[in-house]
Amino acid sequence: MSGFEVLSLPGIRKFSEVHRLMLDLVDQRIRGEIQDTFIFCEHHPVITRGRGLQWSSARTERAMPPPLVPAGTDYLEIERGGDLTWHGPGQLVVYPVIALGGEGRWGALLGRDIEKYVRFLEEWWIRVLAQEGIAARRDPAGSGVWSGRRKLASVGVAVRKWVTYHGLAMNVVNELAPFRDFSPCGFGGEVMSRVADFRGIDPGLTGSDWRQSWESRLIRELEVWDGTIDQPTK
């Protein structure tokens, strides 16, 4: 697997459950007991609030929590960068546990450069989307993956002892209405879009129908990526 492991969690998982697993993997990676590991999952509906916007030229106060969290949706304050966002079924979330500057392949390609790591997460999805005919880009106003003026993915990371955790959430076939109840990543909820709106994917598809396909695309791109980030910010 080209010097990394993939852990694909089946079903819909509570954020707190995956968070515990991720922190345990971070500890193992710090101790050198495991390889760099990419967790793929879908979450039970949850709104999370990070420590603040990252990679923005202007200082921006964190958004306030939504005044009313919908029934059946969890709410958590967490340690990643970035602001408020929503996770739920139909959204593919990827949590890379990578030792930046470590002995693994990814440590060598990325070095101890957190901004390059964030750019890599965006580039990774931009390239995979391009293979599917979706023209995507990054935006200087904030981290994430965009197509035109619509945001497809949100990025929020944390690093402990140069090991990464948290990561990127790509809207694939999930509902978008929950984003309209707050300001996701400091933007209006109407900016949020999903892959299904560009490719005509039926939102009613079961998890395995779309997840296996997209995870395979992402893993293939990881296996061939040579460390270049050539998608401009515009």
N, C-alpha and C positions, 0 to 999 in steps of 0.2 A: 504493500500500500504506500510505497514511496516515502517511508519515514514518518507516517502519521496514522492515527487510528480514527475510525468513524464510529460513533455511538448513536444509532437511530432509535429513539424511544417510541414505541408504538402507542397508538391511542391518543387521548387527550389528557394532558398532565397538569396538575396543579403547579403554579409557579413556585410555591414554597418547596415542593418535592424536588423539582429540578434544580432549584437554587442550592439546596443542601448537597445534592449530587455534584454540582459544579464546584462548590467550595471544597468538597472532599478531593476532587480531581486536581484542583489547584494545589492543595497541600501535597498530593502525591507527585505532581509535576515539579514542584519546588525541590522536593527531596530526590528527584531523578528516578522515581520508581516507575513512571509510565512515559510513553512517547507523547508528543503533541497530539491532542485529541479534539475532534470536532463533534459537538453534540447537536443533533437535529431533533426538533420536537415541535408539537403543537400544544398550546396552553388552553386550559380552562379559562373563561373570560376573566381578565384582570387588568386593572389600571395601575401602572407603576410610575413613581416619581423619582427621577435621578437627582444628582447633586447640582446640576446646572448645565446650560448650553455649552457645548464644546466646539472648539475650532471656529469661533465667531470673532470678528474683528471688533465688535462692540460689546461692552459689558451689559448683560441683560439679566434682570431679576428672574428668579424661577417663577413659573406660573403657579397660581394657587391650586390646591386640589379641587376637583369638581365639587360643586355644592351638594350634589346628590349622586352617590354611586348607585347604579341600577341594581336591583335585586338580582342575586345570582352572580354578581361580579365582585371579585376581591379587589382590595386596594392595599398597596404596599409602598413604603419608602425604602429605596435601595441605594446601593453604593456606586452604581455606574454613573458615568457622565451622561449628559442629556437631560431632558425635562420629562414632562408627562407623556406617556404613550399607552396604548391599549394593545393587549395580546388576546388572541382567541382562536377558536377552531377555523381552519382554512388558511391560516397565516403560518408560513414556515419560518421558524426561529432557529438561528444557528449560534451556538456558543462555542467559539474556539478557545481552547485552553492551550496556549502556546508560550513557550519559553523564549522571549525576545532576547536575542544575543546569546542564546544557549547553543548546545552542541547539535541540536536537531536541524533538519533542512530549513524549517521556517525561521529559526533563530538566525541562521546564516543569511537568508534572503532579506529579512526585514531589519536585522540588527536591533539595537535598543532605541528604536525610533517610533514613538507612539503615534505621531501624526502619519508616518508612512504606513503603519499598521491599519489605521482607520481608512486611509486611502486604498489600501489593499482590499479591505472588506467591500468597499464600494466598487472597485475595479472588478473584483471577482464576479459580482452579480451583473455589472454592466456588460461584461463579455458574454456571460451565459444568456442574458436577455437578447443581445445582438444576434446570437445564433438562432434565436426564435423570431427574428425580424422585428424586435422591439428596440427602437432607438432610445437609449437611456443615457443619463449624464449625472455628474455631481453638480452641486450648486455652492457658490462661495458664501451664500447666506447661512449655510448650515450643513451638517453632515447628513448623509443619506443618499438615496438613489432616486432620480427624477426622470420623468419623460415629459418633455415640454414643461408645463407649469403644474404638473400633477406629481405628487410624491408617492412612489411605490414602496420604498423601504426606509426604515429608521435605523440609525446606528447609535449605540451607546455602549461604551466600554469601561472597564476598570482594569487596573494592573496592580499586582502585589508581588514584590520581589522579582519584578520583570516577567511575571507570568500573567497572561491576559485572562480575563473572564468577562461575562456578558457578551454582547456582540451585535447581531443584525437581525431584524425582523422584516421579512418580505411579505407584502400582501399579495396573496395568490388567488384564492377563491373565497376569502372571508367576507363577512358583511362589513360595511363601512359606516353604518349609522352610529356605532358607539363613539367614533372619533368626533362627532358633531356635538358631544356633550361637554367638551373641554377644548383646550388649545394644545393639540399634539405637537410636542417639540417647539412650542412657541409660535406655531402657525395656526391659521384657521382650519377647522376640521374639514372644510370643503376642498382643501388641497389634496387630501388623501385619495389615492386610487388603488387599483389592484391589477394584477396581470390578466385576470379574466376579462376585464374591460377592454383590453388591447387584443386579446387572442380569441375571444369568444368561447372561453372555457366555461362549461356549465357549472355554476356555483353549487349545484346539487350533487356533484360527484363525490364519491366516498373518498376517505383519506388516502387509501392505497393507490387509487387511480391516478392522482396527481402527484402525491408525495414521492413515490418511487421514481417516477420519471424525472422530477426536478432534482431530487437528491443525486440521482445518477449523473445528471448534467453537471452539477456542482462538483462532484467528486472527480469526474473526468477533467474538469478545468483545473482543479487543484493539482492533479498529477502532472500536468504539462506546464503549469505556470513557472516562468523563469525569473520572476522577481521584478519584471518591468511594469511600470504604471504609466500608460501612455494616453489615458483618456483625459483631455484637458478640463479644467474647471471653467465653466462659462455660463 
